[in-house]
Amino acid sequence: MAKLRLNDLRKMSRKDREKRLGELKRELMNIKGKVLSGGIDESVGQIRKLRRTIAQIYTINREEELKINISQKKK
């Protein structure tokens, strides 16, 4: 799973982000299951990346709901 950049996530439509969010959640659940069963040890970094990307998607969706303009925040 390649890390998605924030600008790439912002360019996606909401529908595409929701689809990607479902995929990421499924992948996270699979990895956590493998870790709990003792199958994988070294996936801590991968779990962190997945959780971060999921949080970024939620944040972008919420910003759109509130109609926050990111270019105004950077000034």
N, C-alpha and C positions, 0 to 999 in steps of 0.2 A: 504494500500500500504506500504510494507516494504521498508525501505531505502536501496538502493543499495550501497554497499561499492565500493570504487574506484578500489580496486584490482579485485573485481568481474566484474566490467565494463571492465577493461583492458583485462581480460581473455576471454570475450565474442568476438565472431566474429563480424565484422562490420555489417553484415546483421542482426544479432540478436540485436545489439545496435540500428540499424535503426528501427527495429520493435518495440523495447521497447520505443524508442523516440516517435514514433507515438502514442503508448498507453498512455504515460505520457502527451503528448500534449492534447489528447482527455480528459483525466481525469482532467487536469488543466482547460480546457475550461468548462467542466461540473461544476466544483466547483465554478469557477468565475461566471457562470450563476446563480447558486443557491444563491451565496452571493449577487449579484446584485438584485435578485428578493426578497431578504429579508428572504430567507429560512434558511440560515446557518450563524451564527455569529462567531463561534469558529474555523473556518478553516484557519485562517491566518498562523498558523504554518505549516499546511499541504501544503498550497500554496507555502510557502518558501521552504519546502523540495522538492517539485516537480520542482520548478524553478531551484534550485541548482543542482538537478540530471540531468535535461535537459542541463544545462550549462556544467556539467562535461562530458556528452556524446559528446557534440559539441567539447569540448577541446580535448578529447581523439582522436576523429576522425581527428581533425586538426593536432595533433601531429603525427598521423600515416601518413597523407598526406605529412608532412614535414620530416618524418622519424627521429623524435627526439627520442633518446633513454633516457628513464627516469632514468635508472641506472647511466648514465653519469651525469645527472643533480644533483644527490644526493651527489656527491663527493665534 
